Amino acid sequence: SSTSHMVMPSGPTEMRGGRGRGIFGAGLRHPSATTEAMDLIEIATTGNATDFGSLTAARMQLQGLGNSVRGVFAGGLVPPNNTNVIDYTVISSSGGGNDFGDLTLARRTFVNGSSSNSTIGIFGSGYITTNLNTMDFVNIMTTGDASDFGDLVDPKQRDQGACASPTRAIFAGGMGDDPTAIAAREIHFVNFASKGNSEIFAALSSRRFGIGGVSNPTRAVFSGGGGPGPSYTNENTIDFITMSSGGEASDFGDQSFTRRDVYPVSSSIRGVFGGGYTPTIVNTMDFITIATTGNATDFGDLRNLVRTGGSASDSHGGLGD
């Protein structure tokens, strides 16, 4: 006769519980050590990061992406060698990495230049001894080695910002092989549903590399970065574009300070940028509200002073929610 009742959980164990987590994986920890440590935040709140376990090996300059269940972390530098290792973690769990497979090539990149929707993850170009334009992809809910997706059109770039809509993977800026080290303005896209080479369809407001990219289902936001060499001056600029139309990026606001090589994570509402290089390594996290414009606001701190790691979230714009 009770008017209340208990509803038993349903669905796979790894999909139960709340969404809105951001995971920060590995990187270069101050002053000069690679780390395998992973941090966790709840994107809808503010506060300091907590421990999320460890990836299978310490490394830096890796890429990360995720869907609503898994985060996937690939490649990087295990000094003195590049690695092709791919790990995955269950985002709703208490943490830790597991073996997924291997990239097609052992390579590294300085920022999180990878994109995903609910099914496919694309790891953008990178660096061996020169820049690559190779893009790999994985099916996030399986395990196994990555396959070739296509090429990033010239110029070859590394250190790009990346994010996604449910249909498009977006790659912005980056550093080329040009001997004068000219950073790029170009913004590329590929369609998740059709493998192939990228197309240029938009441009940042200035030439930058080491950018943090976040998105909701319609808007891409690119934060910070370093400018062209030889000075590589860091910026606090935040730009945005509408992913379906492209064009020249518009001003969004400013980071709280100038930096590059951040860890970006997002929900469909908020983007968070953690760590980075100022030119000292920092653990500061800022956040923005993606659908508005305005300056970034303090979120809290990562557990360590870190840069050039991989990151993933379970509710970003590529998932459509």
Short mmCIF file of the C-alpha atoms (twelve columns), coordinates in Angstrom:
data_MODEL
# 
_entry.id   MODEL 
# 
loop_
_atom_site.group_PDB 
_atom_site.id 
_atom_site.type_symbol 
_atom_site.label_atom_id 
_atom_site.label_alt_id 
_atom_site.label_comp_id 
_atom_site.label_asym_id 
_atom_site.label_seq_id 
_atom_site.Cartn_x 
_atom_site.Cartn_y 
_atom_site.Cartn_z 
_atom_site.pdbx_PDB_model_num 
ATOM 1   C CA . SER A 1   0.000  0.000  0.000   1 
ATOM 2   C CA . SER A 2   3.062  2.273  0.051   1 
ATOM 3   C CA . THR A 3   3.118  5.243  -2.314  1 
ATOM 4   C CA . SER A 4   6.904  5.033  -2.616  1 
ATOM 5   C CA . HIS A 5   9.014  2.382  -4.247  1 
ATOM 6   C CA . MET A 6   12.608 1.553  -5.161  1 
ATOM 7   C CA . VAL A 7   13.768 1.365  -8.762  1 
ATOM 8   C CA . MET A 8   16.621 -1.074 -9.360  1 
ATOM 9   C CA . PRO A 9   19.496 0.136  -11.580 1 
ATOM 10  C CA . SER A 10  19.508 -1.093 -15.160 1 
ATOM 11  C CA . GLY A 11  21.965 -1.228 -18.033 1 
ATOM 12  C CA . PRO A 12  25.642 -2.201 -18.005 1 
ATOM 13  C CA . THR A 13  27.445 -1.451 -14.747 1 
ATOM 14  C CA . GLU A 14  29.877 0.968  -16.407 1 
ATOM 15  C CA . MET A 15  26.992 3.164  -17.657 1 
ATOM 16  C CA . ARG A 16  25.265 3.618  -14.292 1 
ATOM 17  C CA . GLY A 17  25.688 6.771  -12.258 1 
ATOM 18  C CA . GLY A 18  26.003 10.417 -13.203 1 
ATOM 19  C CA . ARG A 19  27.650 12.000 -16.220 1 
ATOM 20  C CA . GLY A 20  29.786 15.108 -16.370 1 
ATOM 21  C CA . ARG A 21  33.251 13.873 -15.445 1 
ATOM 22  C CA . GLY A 22  36.533 15.146 -16.830 1 
ATOM 23  C CA . ILE A 23  39.686 12.997 -16.758 1 
ATOM 24  C CA . PHE A 24  43.250 14.328 -17.040 1 
ATOM 25  C CA . GLY A 25  45.862 11.695 -17.913 1 
ATOM 26  C CA . ALA A 26  49.664 11.687 -17.549 1 
ATOM 27  C CA . GLY A 27  51.901 14.518 -18.850 1 
ATOM 28  C CA . LEU A 28  55.087 16.337 -17.923 1 
ATOM 29  C CA . ARG A 29  55.131 17.058 -14.192 1 
ATOM 30  C CA . HIS A 30  57.181 19.888 -12.704 1 
ATOM 31  C CA . PRO A 31  60.097 20.142 -12.886 1 
ATOM 32  C CA . SER A 32  60.951 17.492 -15.516 1 
ATOM 33  C CA . ALA A 33  59.395 14.083 -14.807 1 
ATOM 34  C CA . THR A 34  56.784 12.206 -16.801 1 
ATOM 35  C CA . THR A 35  53.819 10.914 -14.828 1 
ATOM 36  C CA . GLU A 36  51.211 8.168  -15.242 1 
ATOM 37  C CA . ALA A 37  48.824 9.803  -12.760 1 
ATOM 38  C CA . MET A 38  45.208 10.545 -13.671 1 
ATOM 39  C CA . ASP A 39  43.023 13.268 -12.121 1 
ATOM 40  C CA . LEU A 40  39.228 13.561 -11.962 1 
ATOM 41  C CA . ILE A 41  36.870 16.538 -11.807 1 
ATOM 42  C CA . GLU A 42  33.086 16.934 -11.821 1 
ATOM 43  C CA . ILE A 43  32.631 19.553 -14.563 1 
ATOM 44  C CA . ALA A 44  29.348 20.989 -13.197 1 
ATOM 45  C CA . THR A 45  30.999 21.933 -9.894  1 
ATOM 46  C CA . THR A 46  34.175 23.788 -9.000  1 
ATOM 47  C CA . GLY A 47  37.007 22.567 -6.814  1 
ATOM 48  C CA . ASN A 48  40.318 20.761 -6.877  1 
ATOM 49  C CA . ALA A 49  40.896 17.541 -8.814  1 
ATOM 50  C CA . THR A 50  40.985 14.158 -7.089  1 
ATOM 51  C CA . ASP A 51  42.932 10.956 -7.763  1 
ATOM 52  C CA . PHE A 52  41.654 8.725  -10.598 1 
ATOM 53  C CA . GLY A 53  44.375 6.071  -10.619 1 
ATOM 54  C CA . SER A 54  47.097 5.674  -13.255 1 
ATOM 55  C CA . LEU A 55  47.608 4.908  -16.922 1 
ATOM 56  C CA . THR A 56  49.613 1.788  -17.767 1 
ATOM 57  C CA . ALA A 57  52.845 3.797  -18.212 1 
ATOM 58  C CA . ALA A 58  54.209 7.249  -17.443 1 
ATOM 59  C CA . ARG A 59  54.373 9.430  -20.544 1 
ATOM 60  C CA . MET A 60  53.827 12.958 -21.835 1 
ATOM 61  C CA . GLN A 61  52.672 14.582 -25.090 1 
ATOM 62  C CA . LEU A 62  49.814 12.088 -25.509 1 
ATOM 63  C CA . GLN A 63  46.246 12.468 -26.812 1 
ATOM 64  C CA . GLY A 64  42.945 11.685 -25.107 1 
ATOM 65  C CA . LEU A 65  39.286 11.406 -26.128 1 
ATOM 66  C CA . GLY A 66  36.120 9.780  -24.842 1 
ATOM 67  C CA . ASN A 67  32.464 8.879  -25.153 1 
ATOM 68  C CA . SER A 68  29.854 8.552  -22.388 1 
ATOM 69  C CA . VAL A 69  31.492 5.348  -21.085 1 
ATOM 70  C CA . ARG A 70  35.206 5.299  -21.894 1 
ATOM 71  C CA . GLY A 71  38.200 7.566  -22.037 1 
ATOM 72  C CA . VAL A 72  40.956 6.551  -24.478 1 
ATOM 73  C CA . PHE A 73  44.561 7.800  -24.258 1 
ATOM 74  C CA . ALA A 74  47.073 7.242  -27.073 1 
ATOM 75  C CA . GLY A 75  50.706 7.691  -27.991 1 
ATOM 76  C CA . GLY A 76  53.124 10.103 -26.387 1 
ATOM 77  C CA . LEU A 77  56.750 10.296 -25.362 1 
ATOM 78  C CA . VAL A 78  58.359 7.858  -22.904 1 
ATOM 79  C CA . PRO A 79  61.759 9.548  -22.926 1 
ATOM 80  C CA . PRO A 80  63.723 9.115  -25.081 1 
ATOM 81  C CA . ASN A 81  61.297 7.233  -27.343 1 
ATOM 82  C CA . ASN A 82  57.832 7.783  -28.765 1 
ATOM 83  C CA . THR A 83  55.197 5.174  -27.949 1 
ATOM 84  C CA . ASN A 84  52.229 3.729  -29.868 1 
ATOM 85  C CA . VAL A 85  50.407 2.444  -26.752 1 
ATOM 86  C CA . ILE A 86  46.647 3.078  -26.393 1 
ATOM 87  C CA . ASP A 87  45.002 2.801  -22.950 1 
ATOM 88  C CA . TYR A 88  41.356 3.050  -21.982 1 
ATOM 89  C CA . THR A 89  39.560 3.739  -18.726 1 
ATOM 90  C CA . VAL A 90  35.910 3.489  -17.670 1 
ATOM 91  C CA . ILE A 91  35.041 7.087  -16.779 1 
ATOM 92  C CA . SER A 92  32.338 6.206  -14.219 1 
ATOM 93  C CA . SER A 93  34.763 3.909  -12.343 1 
ATOM 94  C CA . SER A 94  37.280 4.665  -9.621  1 
ATOM 95  C CA . GLY A 95  39.991 4.960  -12.233 1 
ATOM 96  C CA . GLY A 96  42.994 3.301  -13.796 1 
ATOM 97  C CA . GLY A 97  44.074 2.486  -17.337 1 
ATOM 98  C CA . ASN A 98  43.793 -0.770 -19.287 1 
ATOM 99  C CA . ASP A 99  45.440 -1.894 -22.521 1 
ATOM 100 C CA . PHE A 100 43.407 -1.031 -25.643 1 
ATOM 101 C CA . GLY A 101 45.846 -1.641 -28.526 1 
ATOM 102 C CA . ASP A 102 48.358 0.371  -30.559 1 
ATOM 103 C CA . LEU A 103 48.440 3.365  -32.895 1 
ATOM 104 C CA . THR A 104 49.579 2.788  -36.479 1 
ATOM 105 C CA . LEU A 105 52.756 4.759  -35.679 1 
ATOM 106 C CA . ALA A 106 54.564 5.609  -32.450 1 
ATOM 107 C CA . ARG A 107 54.186 9.378  -32.182 1 
ATOM 108 C CA . ARG A 108 53.627 12.303 -29.851 1 
ATOM 109 C CA . THR A 109 51.997 15.726 -29.846 1 
ATOM 110 C CA . PHE A 110 52.146 18.541 -27.318 1 
ATOM 111 C CA . VAL A 111 48.396 19.009 -26.801 1 
ATOM 112 C CA . ASN A 112 45.220 16.978 -26.863 1 
ATOM 113 C CA . GLY A 113 44.711 16.983 -30.666 1 
ATOM 114 C CA . SER A 114 42.007 14.310 -30.835 1 
ATOM 115 C CA . SER A 115 38.218 14.245 -31.338 1 
ATOM 116 C CA . SER A 116 35.360 11.808 -30.816 1 
ATOM 117 C CA . ASN A 117 31.647 11.244 -31.077 1 
ATOM 118 C CA . SER A 118 29.794 8.440  -29.304 1 
ATOM 119 C CA . THR A 119 31.307 5.745  -31.548 1 
ATOM 120 C CA . ILE A 120 34.562 6.807  -33.204 1 
ATOM 121 C CA . GLY A 121 37.680 8.456  -31.825 1 
ATOM 122 C CA . ILE A 122 40.133 10.181 -34.181 1 
ATOM 123 C CA . PHE A 123 43.720 10.864 -33.145 1 
ATOM 124 C CA . GLY A 124 45.088 13.788 -35.123 1 
ATOM 125 C CA . SER A 125 48.515 14.321 -36.553 1 
ATOM 126 C CA . GLY A 126 51.700 14.267 -34.499 1 
ATOM 127 C CA . TYR A 127 55.475 14.184 -34.509 1 
ATOM 128 C CA . ILE A 128 58.163 11.519 -34.838 1 
ATOM 129 C CA . THR A 129 61.307 13.335 -36.004 1 
ATOM 130 C CA . THR A 130 59.267 15.551 -38.317 1 
ATOM 131 C CA . ASN A 131 55.569 16.364 -38.354 1 
ATOM 132 C CA . LEU A 132 53.041 13.851 -39.652 1 
ATOM 133 C CA . ASN A 133 49.674 14.369 -41.311 1 
ATOM 134 C CA . THR A 134 48.415 10.867 -40.445 1 
ATOM 135 C CA . MET A 135 45.064 10.525 -38.652 1 
ATOM 136 C CA . ASP A 136 44.176 7.249  -36.890 1 
ATOM 137 C CA . PHE A 137 40.796 6.110  -35.591 1 
ATOM 138 C CA . VAL A 138 39.438 3.576  -33.129 1 
ATOM 139 C CA . ASN A 139 35.987 2.261  -32.290 1 
ATOM 140 C CA . ILE A 140 35.832 3.413  -28.685 1 
ATOM 141 C CA . MET A 141 33.770 0.536  -27.248 1 
ATOM 142 C CA . THR A 142 36.009 -2.201 -28.688 1 
ATOM 143 C CA . THR A 143 39.683 -2.937 -28.144 1 
ATOM 144 C CA . GLY A 144 42.324 -3.394 -30.822 1 
ATOM 145 C CA . ASP A 145 44.809 -1.484 -32.919 1 
ATOM 146 C CA . ALA A 146 43.980 1.837  -34.558 1 
ATOM 147 C CA . SER A 147 43.351 2.097  -38.317 1 
ATOM 148 C CA . ASP A 148 44.115 4.829  -40.839 1 
ATOM 149 C CA . PHE A 149 41.374 7.462  -41.181 1 
ATOM 150 C CA . GLY A 150 42.984 9.803  -43.717 1 
ATOM 151 C CA . ASP A 151 45.379 12.728 -43.756 1 
ATOM 152 C CA . LEU A 152 45.368 16.226 -42.429 1 
ATOM 153 C CA . VAL A 153 45.737 18.426 -45.492 1 
ATOM 154 C CA . ASP A 154 48.876 20.515 -45.851 1 
ATOM 155 C CA . PRO A 155 50.470 22.139 -44.037 1 
ATOM 156 C CA . LYS A 156 51.408 19.217 -41.807 1 
ATOM 157 C CA . GLN A 157 50.795 20.223 -38.219 1 
ATOM 158 C CA . ARG A 158 51.227 19.087 -34.647 1 
ATOM 159 C CA . ASP A 159 50.117 20.656 -31.352 1 
ATOM 160 C CA . GLN A 160 46.564 21.377 -32.528 1 
ATOM 161 C CA . GLY A 161 43.443 22.117 -30.554 1 
ATOM 162 C CA . ALA A 162 40.622 19.645 -31.221 1 
ATOM 163 C CA . CYS A 163 36.941 19.108 -30.378 1 
ATOM 164 C CA . ALA A 164 33.797 17.804 -32.096 1 
ATOM 165 C CA . SER A 165 30.136 17.981 -32.950 1 
ATOM 166 C CA . PRO A 166 28.268 14.662 -33.281 1 
ATOM 167 C CA . THR A 167 29.086 14.633 -37.013 1 
ATOM 168 C CA . ARG A 168 32.382 16.527 -37.353 1 
ATOM 169 C CA . ALA A 169 35.856 16.294 -35.823 1 
ATOM 170 C CA . ILE A 170 37.554 19.702 -35.661 1 
ATOM 171 C CA . PHE A 171 41.315 20.445 -35.587 1 
ATOM 172 C CA . ALA A 172 42.607 24.014 -35.113 1 
ATOM 173 C CA . GLY A 173 45.948 25.779 -35.393 1 
ATOM 174 C CA . GLY A 174 49.177 23.913 -34.721 1 
ATOM 175 C CA . MET A 175 52.894 24.095 -35.407 1 
ATOM 176 C CA . GLY A 176 54.304 23.268 -38.829 1 
ATOM 177 C CA . ASP A 177 57.695 22.172 -40.132 1 
ATOM 178 C CA . ASP A 178 58.442 25.603 -41.530 1 
ATOM 179 C CA . PRO A 179 62.015 26.568 -40.547 1 
ATOM 180 C CA . THR A 180 60.764 29.890 -39.180 1 
ATOM 181 C CA . ALA A 181 58.292 27.971 -36.954 1 
ATOM 182 C CA . ILE A 182 55.172 29.762 -38.145 1 
ATOM 183 C CA . ALA A 183 52.138 28.676 -36.173 1 
ATOM 184 C CA . ALA A 184 48.917 28.042 -38.098 1 
ATOM 185 C CA . ARG A 185 45.487 29.727 -38.218 1 
ATOM 186 C CA . GLU A 186 43.701 27.053 -40.255 1 
ATOM 187 C CA . ILE A 187 40.785 25.083 -38.798 1 
ATOM 188 C CA . HIS A 188 40.136 21.681 -40.423 1 
ATOM 189 C CA . PHE A 189 37.244 19.245 -40.241 1 
ATOM 190 C CA . VAL A 190 36.526 15.642 -41.153 1 
ATOM 191 C CA . ASN A 191 33.207 13.811 -41.048 1 
ATOM 192 C CA . PHE A 192 33.157 10.911 -38.603 1 
ATOM 193 C CA . ALA A 193 30.949 8.867  -40.939 1 
ATOM 194 C CA . SER A 194 33.243 9.037  -43.964 1 
ATOM 195 C CA . LYS A 195 36.954 8.340  -43.713 1 
ATOM 196 C CA . GLY A 196 39.125 10.688 -45.710 1 
ATOM 197 C CA . ASN A 197 41.312 13.746 -45.701 1 
ATOM 198 C CA . SER A 198 40.501 16.945 -43.848 1 
ATOM 199 C CA . GLU A 199 39.156 20.162 -45.345 1 
ATOM 200 C CA . ILE A 200 39.979 23.706 -44.249 1 
ATOM 201 C CA . PHE A 201 36.766 25.579 -43.481 1 
ATOM 202 C CA . ALA A 202 37.589 28.205 -40.834 1 
ATOM 203 C CA . ALA A 203 40.426 30.189 -39.256 1 
ATOM 204 C CA . LEU A 204 41.525 31.265 -35.789 1 
ATOM 205 C CA . SER A 205 41.869 34.968 -35.022 1 
ATOM 206 C CA . SER A 206 45.667 34.562 -34.821 1 
ATOM 207 C CA . ARG A 207 48.366 31.978 -35.516 1 
ATOM 208 C CA . ARG A 208 48.687 29.675 -32.491 1 
ATOM 209 C CA . PHE A 209 49.770 26.214 -31.386 1 
ATOM 210 C CA . GLY A 210 49.260 24.357 -28.108 1 
ATOM 211 C CA . ILE A 211 45.564 25.342 -28.008 1 
ATOM 212 C CA . GLY A 212 42.840 23.878 -25.802 1 
ATOM 213 C CA . GLY A 213 39.660 22.944 -27.739 1 
ATOM 214 C CA . VAL A 214 36.202 22.324 -26.190 1 
ATOM 215 C CA . SER A 215 32.680 22.209 -27.630 1 
ATOM 216 C CA . ASN A 216 28.962 21.793 -27.179 1 
ATOM 217 C CA . PRO A 217 27.053 20.196 -30.087 1 
ATOM 218 C CA . THR A 218 27.153 23.391 -32.185 1 
ATOM 219 C CA . ARG A 219 29.965 25.661 -30.975 1 
ATOM 220 C CA . ALA A 220 33.725 25.067 -30.823 1 
ATOM 221 C CA . VAL A 221 35.869 27.159 -28.469 1 
ATOM 222 C CA . PHE A 222 39.677 27.423 -28.670 1 
ATOM 223 C CA . SER A 223 41.648 28.795 -25.741 1 
ATOM 224 C CA . GLY A 224 45.184 30.131 -25.330 1 
ATOM 225 C CA . GLY A 225 48.211 28.827 -27.174 1 
ATOM 226 C CA . GLY A 226 51.645 29.984 -28.246 1 
ATOM 227 C CA . GLY A 227 52.331 32.314 -31.142 1 
ATOM 228 C CA . PRO A 228 54.836 32.037 -34.010 1 
ATOM 229 C CA . GLY A 229 58.559 31.523 -33.405 1 
ATOM 230 C CA . PRO A 230 61.127 32.482 -32.571 1 
ATOM 231 C CA . SER A 231 59.461 34.061 -29.509 1 
ATOM 232 C CA . TYR A 232 56.536 31.568 -29.165 1 
ATOM 233 C CA . THR A 233 54.765 34.159 -27.033 1 
ATOM 234 C CA . ASN A 234 51.828 32.684 -25.127 1 
ATOM 235 C CA . GLU A 235 48.345 34.181 -25.533 1 
ATOM 236 C CA . ASN A 236 45.224 34.380 -23.376 1 
ATOM 237 C CA . THR A 237 42.861 34.687 -26.362 1 
ATOM 238 C CA . ILE A 238 39.689 32.587 -26.509 1 
ATOM 239 C CA . ASP A 239 37.991 32.217 -29.955 1 
ATOM 240 C CA . PHE A 240 34.836 30.447 -31.065 1 
ATOM 241 C CA . ILE A 241 33.227 29.223 -34.279 1 
ATOM 242 C CA . THR A 242 29.937 27.601 -35.251 1 
ATOM 243 C CA . MET A 243 31.003 24.132 -36.385 1 
ATOM 244 C CA . SER A 244 28.379 23.733 -39.098 1 
ATOM 245 C CA . SER A 245 29.410 26.914 -40.921 1 
ATOM 246 C CA . GLY A 246 33.020 27.768 -40.059 1 
ATOM 247 C CA . GLY A 247 34.455 31.095 -41.209 1 
ATOM 248 C CA . GLU A 248 36.593 33.533 -39.253 1 
ATOM 249 C CA . ALA A 249 36.644 32.841 -35.516 1 
ATOM 250 C CA . SER A 250 34.997 35.415 -33.237 1 
ATOM 251 C CA . ASP A 251 36.263 36.735 -29.913 1 
ATOM 252 C CA . PHE A 252 34.928 34.828 -26.882 1 
ATOM 253 C CA . GLY A 253 36.935 36.433 -24.074 1 
ATOM 254 C CA . ASP A 254 40.238 35.785 -22.294 1 
ATOM 255 C CA . GLN A 255 41.861 33.148 -20.131 1 
ATOM 256 C CA . SER A 256 42.790 34.318 -16.635 1 
ATOM 257 C CA . PHE A 257 46.443 34.316 -17.737 1 
ATOM 258 C CA . THR A 258 48.525 33.496 -20.819 1 
ATOM 259 C CA . ARG A 259 49.446 29.827 -21.315 1 
ATOM 260 C CA . ARG A 260 49.635 26.930 -23.754 1 
ATOM 261 C CA . ASP A 261 49.658 23.105 -23.628 1 
ATOM 262 C CA . VAL A 262 46.562 22.795 -21.429 1 
ATOM 263 C CA . TYR A 263 44.343 19.776 -20.748 1 
ATOM 264 C CA . PRO A 264 40.825 20.605 -22.077 1 
ATOM 265 C CA . VAL A 265 37.622 18.821 -20.994 1 
ATOM 266 C CA . SER A 266 33.987 19.790 -21.442 1 
ATOM 267 C CA . SER A 267 30.353 19.008 -20.921 1 
ATOM 268 C CA . SER A 268 27.778 20.422 -23.326 1 
ATOM 269 C CA . ILE A 269 27.573 23.417 -20.977 1 
ATOM 270 C CA . ARG A 270 31.073 24.083 -19.632 1 
ATOM 271 C CA . GLY A 271 34.624 23.913 -20.885 1 
ATOM 272 C CA . VAL A 272 37.506 23.494 -18.424 1 
ATOM 273 C CA . PHE A 273 41.189 24.128 -19.195 1 
ATOM 274 C CA . GLY A 274 43.729 22.630 -16.780 1 
ATOM 275 C CA . GLY A 275 47.469 22.867 -16.272 1 
ATOM 276 C CA . GLY A 276 49.755 24.180 -18.987 1 
ATOM 277 C CA . TYR A 277 52.844 26.264 -19.513 1 
ATOM 278 C CA . THR A 278 53.269 29.973 -18.817 1 
ATOM 279 C CA . PRO A 279 56.538 29.504 -19.190 1 
ATOM 280 C CA . THR A 280 56.459 27.705 -15.858 1 
ATOM 281 C CA . ILE A 281 54.302 24.600 -15.458 1 
ATOM 282 C CA . VAL A 282 51.030 25.308 -13.627 1 
ATOM 283 C CA . ASN A 283 48.132 23.339 -12.097 1 
ATOM 284 C CA . THR A 284 45.447 26.026 -12.441 1 
ATOM 285 C CA . MET A 285 42.038 25.160 -13.947 1 
ATOM 286 C CA . ASP A 286 39.760 27.794 -15.561 1 
ATOM 287 C CA . PHE A 287 36.240 27.302 -16.889 1 
ATOM 288 C CA . ILE A 288 33.892 28.956 -19.370 1 
ATOM 289 C CA . THR A 289 30.214 28.592 -20.247 1 
ATOM 290 C CA . ILE A 290 30.353 27.493 -23.893 1 
ATOM 291 C CA . ALA A 291 27.017 28.960 -25.087 1 
ATOM 292 C CA . THR A 292 27.858 32.470 -23.845 1 
ATOM 293 C CA . THR A 293 30.914 34.691 -24.224 1 
ATOM 294 C CA . GLY A 294 33.119 36.094 -21.489 1 
ATOM 295 C CA . ASN A 295 36.382 35.625 -19.635 1 
ATOM 296 C CA . ALA A 296 37.373 32.358 -18.005 1 
ATOM 297 C CA . THR A 297 36.798 31.899 -14.254 1 
ATOM 298 C CA . ASP A 298 38.844 29.971 -11.693 1 
ATOM 299 C CA . PHE A 299 37.718 26.342 -11.261 1 
ATOM 300 C CA . GLY A 300 40.322 24.941 -8.855  1 
ATOM 301 C CA . ASP A 301 43.654 23.146 -9.122  1 
ATOM 302 C CA . LEU A 302 44.974 19.876 -10.508 1 
ATOM 303 C CA . ARG A 303 46.870 17.738 -7.996  1 
ATOM 304 C CA . ASN A 304 50.224 18.333 -9.740  1 
ATOM 305 C CA . LEU A 305 51.934 21.013 -11.807 1 
ATOM 306 C CA . VAL A 306 51.548 19.426 -15.262 1 
ATOM 307 C CA . ARG A 307 51.429 20.114 -19.014 1 
ATOM 308 C CA . THR A 308 51.208 18.213 -22.334 1 
ATOM 309 C CA . GLY A 309 48.918 15.408 -21.169 1 
ATOM 310 C CA . GLY A 310 45.770 13.778 -22.564 1 
ATOM 311 C CA . SER A 311 42.217 14.467 -21.402 1 
ATOM 312 C CA . ALA A 312 38.725 13.080 -21.909 1 
ATOM 313 C CA . SER A 313 35.152 13.697 -20.754 1 
ATOM 314 C CA . ASP A 314 31.873 11.796 -20.882 1 
ATOM 315 C CA . SER A 315 29.461 14.585 -21.910 1 
ATOM 316 C CA . HIS A 316 31.198 16.804 -24.489 1 
ATOM 317 C CA . GLY A 317 29.651 18.276 -27.630 1 
ATOM 318 C CA . GLY A 318 30.608 15.376 -29.846 1 
ATOM 319 C CA . LEU A 319 28.152 13.215 -27.919 1 
ATOM 320 C CA . GLY A 320 25.247 15.521 -28.734 1 
ATOM 321 C CA . ASP A 321 24.208 16.155 -25.125 1 
# 
